[in-house]
Amino acid sequence: MACHLAGFSGYLTGVGWILGPLIVWLLKRAEMPSVDVHGKEALNFQISILIYGLVLLVSGFLTCGIGFFLLIPLGIAQIVLMILGAIKAANGEIYRYPLTIRLVN
């Protein structure tokens, strides 16, 4: 559950979206197999959100601002999906984020 919720540290630090889940995953993956699965999933999700955000940022400049407005739903989706992931992890279920690029295997 901490892997999913660690992404919220990005709202405090600006870089915690990726570092939070990465730190939890690296520290606990050997001790708990479920942390390994959830940590990879949370890390892949945060990396995907970063990529999508950068694409929207560039498209915002290219389309005279339209891409900037799409950053708001992306942020809302990020918050909602992190909460859903944490709830599923607390219930002992594996949660797969939608539209996630799986870079860390």
N, C-alpha and C positions, 0 to 999 in steps of 0.2 A: 504494500500500500504506500509505503514511503517513496518508492520509486516514482509513482504517479504523482504524488503530492509535491515531490521535490521540485517539479517544474514551476510551481508557484514562486519559488525563490527568484525567478527571473524578473518578477514584478518589483522586487526589492533591489536586486543587484544589476539587472540589465543583461547579465550573462548566465544567470542561474538556470535558464530554461534547459540548457544542455548540460551544464556542469552539475546541477543538482542530481538528476537521475544518474549521471555518469559516476559520481562519487558514491552514491548509495549502491549502485550496481557493482562497482569495483570492490567495495569493502565487504559486501555480504553475499556475493554470488557463490563463493566456495562453500559457505556455511549452509545456505538454504537454496535448494534447487528452484523453488518458486520465485525467489528474488532474481535468479538468473533469467528466467523467462520474462517476468514482468519488467525487469530492468532493461533488457534488450528492446522490448516493445516500447517502453516509455522513451528511451533514448532515440529510437528510430522515429517515433512520432515527433519529438521535439526538433530533430534534424529536418524532418519533412516540413514542419511548420516554418522553420527558418528559411528553407528553400522557397516555399510558397510565398512567404512574406517578401523575400528579395525579388522574386518574379513580379509580384504585385507592385512593389516599389518602382522597379524599372518601367513596368507598363504604365504606372501613374505618370511618369515623366513623358513617356511616349504618347500617351493619349490625353494629355492636358488635364490630368487629375482624376480620371475615371477609376484608375487602378487604386488610387489612395482610398476611395470610399469602400473598396472591397476588403481593405485591411481590417475594418471594424467587424464584419461577420467572421473573418478568420480568427480574430482575437476572441470573440464570443464562443466560437466552435472549440477553440483550444481550451478555454476554461471549462466548458460543459463536458468535453471528452475526457479531460484529466480527472474531473470529479467522478464521471462514470467508471473510468478505469480504477480509481481508488476504491469505489464501492464494490466493484466486481472482485478486486483483489482481497478486500476485507472478507468477502463471502467465500473465498477460496476458489474462485473461478478464474480462468484465463481470459483476459480481455485483449482482443485484437482491434486496434484503432483502424477506422476506415481511411482509405486513401493515403496510407502510409507507405513510404518508400523504405523497404527493408534493406538497409545498408549494413547494419551490425547483425551478424548471424552467430 
